[in-house]
Amino acid sequence: MKLGMIQSNYLPWVGYMDFIDDSDLFIFYDDVQYTRKDWRNRNKIKTQNGPLWLTVPVLFSRNDTDTRIESVKIDYSKDWVRKHTKTISLSYSKAPFYEPYAEQFFNILNERHERLSELNIALIKWMMSVLDIKTEIKMSRDIASEGSRTDRILDIIDKVGADSYLVGPAAKDYIEVDKFKKAGIGLEWKGYEYSEYPQLYPPFEKGLSTLDIIFNCGPQSFKFIKSIKPNDRVV
């Protein structure tokens, strides 16, 4: 059984959804330190004027050194929901599959989730349903685990009964491969390389939120979220 585990992101890109689909079990790793200026609370869509960042404002100070992602609250003193709704509507109202999916998406956006993690996960689960991704989902906080960094990951792997672990290329900076070899756990680097798909406002722009694929490709979206670069088995 292959385990994948990442922090929740706001309106994640295609690679994130592909990562979930490649996993037999996916864990939202949200009981770790929140990081500023990261993918946790922002992502890019495409407008008539090119890519644009959409950011969810949060109640978090740069001096907070022990604030978990799952504890970070959304700042509703700023009118971000209306702004995101307006920007997305203006950018995608002419997309072929905007109408079938827009209401579902905006309903989630307007549910006024208290915490960022709750909003992210609700939107990711909606994307999973649209893409027909059926991977089992768990939260890291629900798994009693010990250790830090690689040791904690291996403990979680053991607790859930996985025999293989999927990671993104960025993990090469901190994953201790020898510990996986010693534990007899398979290790696989995720391949991230995607085909172009029909998109508004040429030229084609890569690395956008999966929302861009859903509104442009509808029922055909799934085939565009699968990497044409195979995963690299390390252990």
C-alpha angles and dihedrals in degrees: 000000000000119000124203122187130182138151113262116265132200111253092338126215126255094269091061092055091044088052091055091048091051090055126082088205123020123197125197101225095206102137091083132091117297114237126208124233091020137119092272094091106015146048142162133262129179122253132178086268096049135265117353131190117233111200129189108215113230137192098246134126126210085234092063103106100167105042116126120217091241090057098052112112126214117245106233093174083087118069094232098138092060091045094049091046093050094045094048092046093051092046100046109023089104094048113115095243102032095108098052093053109025098084093050091049097046092047089061092045090053097049090095098228110200096217131046093229091056092052093046094050094046090053093045091051089051090051089050091054092049091049093042092237108162101184115144113252131211138166121239091225089064092060115077101224137165138209131035136271111343094003092056092046090052090048091053090047089053094046094053094042098242122155098191134045127207119207138172123245092259089066089070086083094065112012111109100219094189091062090056090050091050092049092048092238120145116236123204129184112217116239114226115193122120139191121241117258135195106291137173122245105025144253099074116256120202130202097044128141114285084244086079092060094044094053093043101040108023113179090010093058097101095067090057095053094061115096118237087208112080123232116261115235108215103171 
